């Protein structure tokens, strides 16, 4: 249970980090959009006052390029947000699974015995604190069952 609680805290911290990353992405995106909009507005202003066809053609090419950059920026931002949301959902699912495992560790003698059997069958894949945690859980469940049956 201790390891499950530690893993749950790790997932919760990872979620907080990803949410902070999303906020940073939003700030960067908005700053980039502002810069692009200012450049596009400046190019549009210059197109209006320019009399030379050659200059207008060059300015329109710059304008089109900035629009493409803006579209790419939008797509990358949306994709980044979707990826972050996907990871957050995955972590939330893992937290729910860990909470269920913690609940089982606290309430199911069979679950704890099964875990101990897995440890016995696969030595070296689990640490001693995991083994002891399941032994303690099993003993507490037995103690609780004994105290409720003698009442």
C-alpha positions in Angstrom: 0.0 0.0 0.0 2.9 2.3 0.7 4.3 1.8 -2.8 0.8 2.3 -4.2 0.4 5.6 -2.3 3.9 6.7 -3.5 3.0 5.9 -7.1 -0.3 7.7 -6.8 1.5 10.8 -5.5 4.0 10.5 -8.4 1.1 10.4 -10.9 -0.6 13.4 -9.2 2.7 15.3 -9.4 3.1 14.4 -13.0 -0.4 15.7 -13.7 0.5 19.0 -12.0 3.7 19.3 -14.1 1.8 18.6 -17.3 -0.9 21.2 -16.4 1.9 23.7 -15.8 3.4 22.8 -19.1 0.0 23.4 -20.8 -0.2 26.9 -19.2 3.3 27.6 -20.5 2.3 26.5 -23.9 -0.7 28.7 -23.8 1.4 31.8 -22.8 3.9 31.0 -25.5 1.2 30.5 -28.1 -0.5 33.8 -27.3 2.8 35.7 -27.4 3.6 34.1 -30.8 0.1 34.9 -32.1 0.5 38.5 -31.0 3.8 38.9 -32.7 2.5 37.3 -35.9 -0.6 39.5 -35.9 1.5 42.6 -35.5 3.7 41.6 -38.4 0.7 40.7 -40.6 -0.9 44.1 -39.8 2.4 45.9 -40.6 2.7 44.1 -43.9 -1.0 44.8 -44.8 -0.4 48.5 -43.9 2.7 48.6 -46.2 0.8 46.9 -49.0 -1.9 49.6 -48.8 0.7 52.5 -49.1 3.1 50.8 -51.6 2.6 51.9 -55.1 5.2 49.5 -56.7 3.8 46.3 -58.0 7.1 44.4 -57.3 7.0 45.5 -53.6 3.4 44.6 -53.3 4.1 41.1 -54.7 6.9 40.6 -52.3 4.8 41.9 -49.4 2.0 39.5 -50.4 4.4 36.6 -50.4 5.6 37.6 -46.9 1.9 37.9 -45.9 1.2 34.4 -47.2 4.2 33.0 -45.5 3.1 34.5 -42.1 -0.3 33.0 -42.6 1.3 29.5 -43.2 3.4 30.0 -40.0 0.3 31.0 -38.1 -1.6 27.9 -39.3 1.4 25.6 -38.4 1.5 27.3 -35.0 -2.2 26.7 -34.4 -1.9 23.1 -35.4 1.2 22.5 -33.2 -0.5 24.1 -30.3 -3.7 22.1 -30.7 -1.7 18.9 -31.1 0.4 19.7 -28.0 -2.7 20.3 -25.9 -4.3 17.1 -27.1 -1.1 15.2 -26.2 -1.0 16.7 -22.8 -4.7 15.9 -22.2 -4.1 12.4 -23.3 -1.3 11.9 -20.8 -3.3 13.5 -18.0 -6.2 11.1 -18.7 -3.8 8.2 -18.7 -2.4 9.3 -15.4 -5.9 9.8 -14.0 -6.8 6.2 -15.1 -3.7 4.9 -13.4 -4.6 6.8 -10.2 -8.1 5.2 -10.2 -6.5 1.8 -10.7 -4.1 2.4 -7.8 -7.0 3.6 -5.6 -8.8 0.4 -6.3 -5.7 -1.6 -5.5 -5.2 0.3 -2.3 -8.9 -0.5 -1.4 -8.3 -4.2 -2.1 -5.1 -4.2 -0.1 -7.0 -2.8 2.9 -10.0 -5.0 2.7 -9.3 -8.3 0.9 -7.4 -11.0 2.6 -7.4 -13.0 -0.6 -5.9 -10.1 -2.6 -3.0 -9.8 -0.1 -2.4 -13.6 -0.1 -2.4 -13.6 -3.9 0.2 -10.8 -3.9 2.3 -12.8 -1.4 2.1 -15.8 -3.7 3.2 -13.7 -6.7 6.2 -12.5 -4.6 7.1 -16.0 -3.7 6.9 -17.3 -7.3 8.9 -14.3 -8.6 11.7 -13.6 -6.1 13.7 -10.6 -6.9 11.0 -8.7 -8.7 9.5 -7.2 -5.5 11.2 -5.4 -2.6 10.8 -6.4 1.0 8.7 -3.4 1.8 6.0 -4.6 -0.7 6.1 -8.0 0.9 5.8 -6.7 4.4 3.0 -4.3 3.5 0.9 -7.2 2.2 1.7 -9.3 5.3 0.7 -6.4 7.5 -2.5 -5.8 5.5 -3.4 -9.5 5.8 -2.7 -9.6 9.5 -4.8 -6.4 10.1 -7.7 -7.9 8.1 -7.5 -11.1 10.2 -7.4 -9.0 13.4 -10.4 -7.0 12.3 -12.4 -10.1 11.4 -11.4 -11.7 14.7 -12.5 -8.7 16.7 -15.8 -8.4 14.9 -16.6 -12.1 15.2 -15.9 -12.2 19.0 -18.2 -9.2 19.6 
